[in-house]
Amino acid sequence: MRYCHSRYAGYVDRLIPGLYLSLVAACSTGTPALVLPANGTPAAAEEAKSWVRQMHPGVLVLHRFRWQYQDRDGAGGGRGSARITPGDSLRLDMIGPLGTGRGAAFVIGDRQQWAEPEEEVRKVAPSFPLLWAMLGLPRLPEGFEGVTRFEAAQLVAWRFVRGPDTVEIARLAGPPVRLIADVRESGVRLGRVETMFTEAGGLKSSRLDIPGVEARLQLNYYETSRPTAFPPDTWRPPERQP
């Protein structure tokens, strides 16, 4: 399942725009290119799955962040949170200034369970690997046909291919440690995200560059906790306002 995106208008009344990625070339916003090594080798899907599992926490996690967005037409910002369980369940909440523009979604792995308002939450990501990468977690795409592993000093990267589409995910040892992911459809790059980690291994920031609309989205994480449980209503959709 993939999400669509459109131009971000009325920043205080909307959720964030699409979270797009690019790995191997610069976006139109001037992000430096990161070129994969030339010596990639075919790999088994289980190798990639094992690598991904190592980077996923085995406990409940709650992230809180501030977001800022800017494109050719203006800018806006707000705050948000992400609640994640070891079983790949995600509750994402976004809000604009002074409580405006509320949006929320519940995702399990690569399946949307609900989204309120759905038309706005669908702009959060064009694909689930991109959404999870913004939260510092690599996720394999669905139904890939081939896997290539790349390795160099301080770099491990993977390319997943399905027909003309590719997803690339890389982890750089740093400092600072970074997670970078890229999604292309029919050879067309959708964008670039780079997530940075603190020295202690927590999330520090995530930056999205959207080449098609000359836009940039920045998430700055200010708090991460590991609660023993989430409230019972965490996975329920918010009540709609009359």
PyMOL commands that set and color helices and strands:
alter all, ss='L'
color gray80, all
select helices_A, chain A and resi 11-13+45-54+97-99+118-121+128-134+211-213+232-235
alter helices_A, ss='H'
color red, helices_A
select strands_A, chain A and resi 41-42+61-71+74-84+89-95+103-108+111-116+146-152+155-162+165-172+178-185+188-189+192-197+203-210+215-225
alter strands_A, ss='S'
color yellow, strands_A
deselect
rebuild
show_as cartoon
